[in-house]
Amino acid sequence: MSQYKAVPQTAVEKPHMDGLIRIKWAVLAGRYTFSKKTRIEMETDDLTELDIAESILNARDVYKKLRSNSASRNKRREYLYIIQGTNVDGLVI
């Protein structure tokens, strides 16, 4: 048996895909929260938590990865992922 694992080609070509996979697993496990700002934006756009979760699970790629500028994150590096996907109704979020 070979000691090497098969790695999907997309993971090699796009290392940020590991972040998307971790995010999707967190959503599936229910390990996520929405900030106050996010909740305001969701209300403004008439979106539910389920809409957001569905769009993350249906996403194919991370469009941007940004380092957080939040003052509360000074001890630990945190990244913000810009993800675009669709909910079950086909709405792009």
N, C-alpha and C positions, 0 to 999 in steps of 0.2 A: 504494500500500500504506500502511496506517495505521501511524503511529509508536507506537501504543499497543498494549500486550500485553493479552490477555484474562487476567484474574485470577479464579481460582475464588472464588465468593461466600463460601465458608467462610473463606478466607484474609483477606478484608476484615472479616468479622464477628468472627473469632476470631484475632487476631494471634499467639497462642501456638501456633497450628497450624504455623507455620514451624519452631518448635522440635521438634515431633513429627515433621515431615517430615525434618529433619536427623538426628534420632535414628534413624528408620527406615532412612535411607540408611547410617548408621554401622553398624547391626546387619547390614544386607545385605552390607556390605563386610567384616564381621568386625572392625571397629574398636571394640571394647568390652572392658572387663575388669570383673570382679566384686570388690568389696571383701571383706575378711575377714568383716565383719559380714553382708554379703549372702550369702556362701557358707554361713555358719552358719544363717541363716534359710532358705536353700534346702534345706539338709540336714534341718532341723527339719520343714519342710513337704513333704519328699520330692519336691522339684522338681529338674529337670535344667536345664542351660544352654539346651537346646533348648526346653524349656517356656517359659522366660523370653523367649527370642528370638521364639518364635511369638506369645506374648501381646503383645509390643511391636508386631510387624508387623501383628497383627490389631486393634490399638487404634484407636479412632475419634476420641479426643479426649484432651487433657491435663486431668486433673481438678483439679490444683493445681500451681502453680509457686512454689517457695520459694527464698529466698536462703539459701545454705549458711552455717552458723554454725561451720564447722570452722576451727580455729586455723591449720591448714596452708594455708588458702585466703586469707590476709590480703593477698596482693599482687594477686590477681586475683579478680574477682567470679565466682562460680560459682552456678548455679541447679540446684535439684533438681526434677525433674519427676515428679509422681505420675501414673502411667499405668495404666489397667486394661484388660485385654484377655483373650482366651481362647486356649488352645492348641488344637491340632487335635482333641483329645478333647472340647473344649467346656468345660474347666475354667477358671473365672474366676480370673485371677491379677492 
